[in-house]
Amino acid sequence: MGPPSASSSPSPSDDTIDPDPALYRQTFAHAIEATTISSDGQIVDINNAALAIFGYRRDELVGASLLKLIAPTCRTEASLSIDKNQPARYEITLQRADGSQFEAEIEAKMTEHDGRPLRLTILRDISERRRHLASLHDQQVKLAMAMRVAQLGHWELDVPSMTFTFDDNLWSILGTSAETEGGTTISADDYCRRFIIPEDSDRVEERIVASAQAHNEPNRPNDGRIEHRFRRADGTEGIMLVHTAVTRDASGRVVRTHGVNQDITALRAAEIERQRLEQQLQQTQKLEALGTLAGGIAHDFNNILTGILGNLQLAAIDLDPDHPAHISVIDADRAAKRARELVSRILAFGRRSPANRAAAPLNTVITEVADLLRASLPPSIQLTTEVHPLCPLVECDPTEIHQALLNLCTNAAQAVSAREGHIHISLNYTTPDDDFCQKHPQVKPEHHVHLSVTDNGDGIDPQLLHRIFEPFFTTKPTGKGTGLGLTTVHRIMQNHHGAVSVESPENAGARFTLHFAPAATSASNPSPASNPSPATSPRSRRDPAALVQPFGRGRRILLIDDDATARSASLRALAHLGFNPLSFADPRNAVTHLHQCPDDFCAAISDLAMPHMDGIELASQLSEINPTLPIILISGYIHDQSSRSASAVGIAHILGKPYSLADLASVLRTTLEEAN
């Protein structure tokens, strides 16, 4: 169709415009969308936008096959579509002149010109859209994964119908699925009835109603939080944390109520465990602090007891047995020894007593404690024992275990004293199961040996269970208990790398169990008939009277102690034993004196804790002056580090305060015999 002729003029009533081919040509060439015109698969025309996309010149494409623009891998599929000469819309991979490829959306429409079919193809580069979609999909996958890992589930509430729509994660938290439930929706009433613990359902329903009413209260807070117990589809229970929010329109009306539920069952269990461990740590720190304090107090107290015991024993020797004061001195000596035992318990609690452990059977300890208890228990209390025949040896100090077991049995006897009581001591050899170790984390899987004391008393108040091992805590009346019995048991087991556990069902008595790891040897306990009695020390096999007989023969001894009372008692004791002691309160003066006469003394006795210079440093300096001088260290408490340091500087023996005259004589005899 050409331009209108000059002789013709449009009718005034004709408002159409005869199109100008040049106008259409220009419009096609500069169209925004890339477009090609083809006929029978050959490119007839192509606009500038398409040329820019493909990187060809116009003359390189006009007359060429339309397949030239298709990636080789897609040409078979594309040729089928082109041959159909039908409208189509699809996505395909195209190829530029430089060989690079991109994803495109094809929209093809059919037309004709002068009876010739033409294919009008619009090309849209969707590479960027594909990247955005891929990125969006990746983010959705990561979000879904994060929600699964965090045990998060999403829901929406349709307020008019009070119907929830749950995502897959929330159904999974509830232990079911949309397929099982027949869809993604559930009514609020059905949800509360099936999945909320009845005691918590009222609170949850109240929150749901509050969300439903929020659309009438524009000033109501948008967000909420509630924690409640829930029941899974299989009947198991858990704890759910729910965050809710509402979305409002411009007028303040709620357009959507939605929220996120999180299964925090494991988190709450971990918090409870953390709180329990924190309490255990605080208890341990309290014990450590009190142990340190106890050691310091015991040091000073032992100095006092050393003077008291020494002077009482010397007084008993000086007094005639028929003297009226002799009985009083003996009673005072007995009371001082009880005080020494109390300090010994404090030191055991404070980890101040040196360890003396070896592989030993526990059934011997049970036999000794049982024999001791049967002699003192009233007839109304029955004591029974049970020992596993193949129970292995344990690495222990039998004296300390004897003390721990006796403390537990004494407590049990007091718990059942007002009834027909029963105390049962048992020794078992089993591996603690996971449930027991989880309930009592101080017990380790390697603790196979279990020494238990069970009674049928009233049990222990659950509110007090966490305090029973605290120092000086007691439920007994004033004057009836020191509060150190269970604390000492706890400390003894810690020193033995073991554990103590307590179980006390309501009104069903109590069971205290000492847990040990077997000794390195695989030997089991010998039979009771072959159990050797505890080895007695050389001192106890000697005649006590012989130990206090003078044997010093006037030899000189160097005594260094800053405590005047202890020093005075020790001087008198050494003189009674036949020695010629020279004492110093200041260790520096002792060093000076030994420099002047290094060979005058047969031995030196020094306190550990002194001002200016401790006993270990003093021993080191004395040994430099006279390497052959035997040195005895005395102290109210000796910890492991001090023992190692004492051994390193060549100290011959360590004597604990307070010591008796017999103790001092025994150590001196042994030291002088070893020196010769």
C-alpha positions, 0 to 999 in steps of 0.5 A: 500500500503506497502513500495517498495520491494528490488527486484523492482526498479523504472523506471528511467523515473518514478518521483513519490515517493511511500508514506510512511504510517508513514509519512502520519500518522505523518503529520496528527497527527501534523497538525496545524488545528484540524481534525477528521476522522469519519465513519458512525458517529464514530470517527476513528482518531483525531489529536493532535490539536483537542485533545488539543482543546477538552481536551480529551485523544486519547483513549477517543475519538477513537470509540466514536460518533462524536456527543460527541464533539457537544454541546447538543443543536446542536446535532440534527442539527449536526446529520442530516448533518453527516447522509447526508455524503456530503461535508458541511461548517457551524458554530456550538457550540462544547463542551469540556471535561470539559463541556465548549463550544465554537463556531467553524467553521466546514468544512467536506469533504468526501473520502473513504478507501478500499470502506469505506466512511470516513468523514474528518472534520476540526474544527476551533475555531472562538470564538475570531473571534466572539468576534472581530466581536461582538466588531466591530458591537458594535462599529459600532452601537455606531458610528452610534448612535453618528453620529445620535445624533451629526446630522452627515452624511457621503458621498463619491464623485466619481470624474469621474462621479461627483456622491455622495453616502450618508449614511442613516444619511445624507439622514435623515438630508436632510429629506428623505431616500435612499428608497424614493430616490431610492438608495444611490447615487445622482449626484452633480448637482441634490444635489445642485439643490434640497438641497442647498439654491440658494444663497449658491449653487455657493460656494458649487459647487466651493468646489465640483469642487475643490475636483474633481480637487485635483487629478491633484494638489498633493500639494493641501490641503487635508482637507476643511471646508465650512458652507452653508444653505440647504433646507430639502425635506419638504422645511424647511431651516437649516445650514450645516457644511461640512468637506471634505478630500481626500485620495491619493495613493503613487503617490499623486493621489486622490483615494477617496473624502469623507466628513462629513456633520453636521446639525448645525441649532440648534447650530447656533441658540443657539450661536445667543441666547448666544450672545444676552444673553451676550449682555443683561448681559453686559447691565445689568452689565453696568446698575449695575455699573452706578447705583452704581456710580449714588448712590454715586454721588447722595449722595454728590449732595443731601448734596449740594441740602439740603443746597441750598433748606434749605437756600432758604426756610429760605431766603423766610421766612425771606424776605418780599413778596414785597422784590425785591429778593423774586421772585429770591429766589422763582425761585431758590427754584423752580430750586433746586426742579427740580434738586431734581427730576432729582436726584430722577430719577437717584436714581430710576435708581440706585435702591437706592429709598426705595420701597413702594408697595402694590396691586393696580389697574393700570387703575387709573394710566392710567387715571391720566397720560391721564388727564395730557397728554391731557392738554399738547398735541397739537390738532394734537395728539390724545390720546386714552385709552383702559382698560381690564375690568377684569384686576387684581391688581398688586403689585406696587408703583403707583408713580413709575408706573406713572413715567414710563408711563409718560416717555413712553407717553412723548417719544411717543408724541415727536415721533409723534410731526411732524405729525397727531399723535396717542398715544394709552394706553392699559391695557390687561390681557393675557398670553404671548405665547411661541414665544413672550417669546422667542423673549423677554426672559425678559418677563416671562409666569407669566407676565399676565398684560400688560400696553402698549403705542403705537404710529404711529411715525417713529419707532426706527432704528433697529440698535439702539434698543439694546441701547435705555435702556442705561443710557444717550443714546438719539437720541434727540438734545443736550439739549433736553433729558437726556437719563434717561427716558427709563433707569428709566423705565427699572429700575422701571420694574426690581424693580417690578420684571416685564419687559419692551419690545419694538416692532418697525416694520419698519416705523410703529411706536413703542409699549412699553409694561410694563409686570407685574405679578398679585398681590397675591389677585385675585381681579380685577381693580375696575371700574373707578368710584370707583377708589380711588384717591392716598392716600395723606400723613398726611403731605399733608393734613395739612396746609403747613404754619402750618408745619413751625410754631415753635413748639420746645419750646427750646428743645435740639436736637443732629445733626450729619452731616459731610457735613458743608453746609447741617449741617449749613442749618439743624441748621438754620431750627431746630432753626426756628422750635423752637429747640435748636440744638447742632451739630457735624461733627464727630460722635465720639464727639457726642457719647462722649457728650451724655455720659456726658449728656444722658438726655439733648436731645429730639431727635437725627438727624444723617446722614447715610454716615460719616467718622469714623462711619456711622449713623447706628453704631452711632444710635446703640451706642447712643441707648446704652447710652439712649435707649429712645432717638428717632433717625432720620436717614437722607441720600441722598440714602437709599438701602434695606440693610440700611433700614433693618439695621436701623430698627434693631437698633431702628431708628424711621424714615428715612428722605431722602435728600434733604428735605424741611423745611416742611419735617423736621417739619413733621418727627420731629412732628411724632417722638416726638409724638411717643416718648411721 
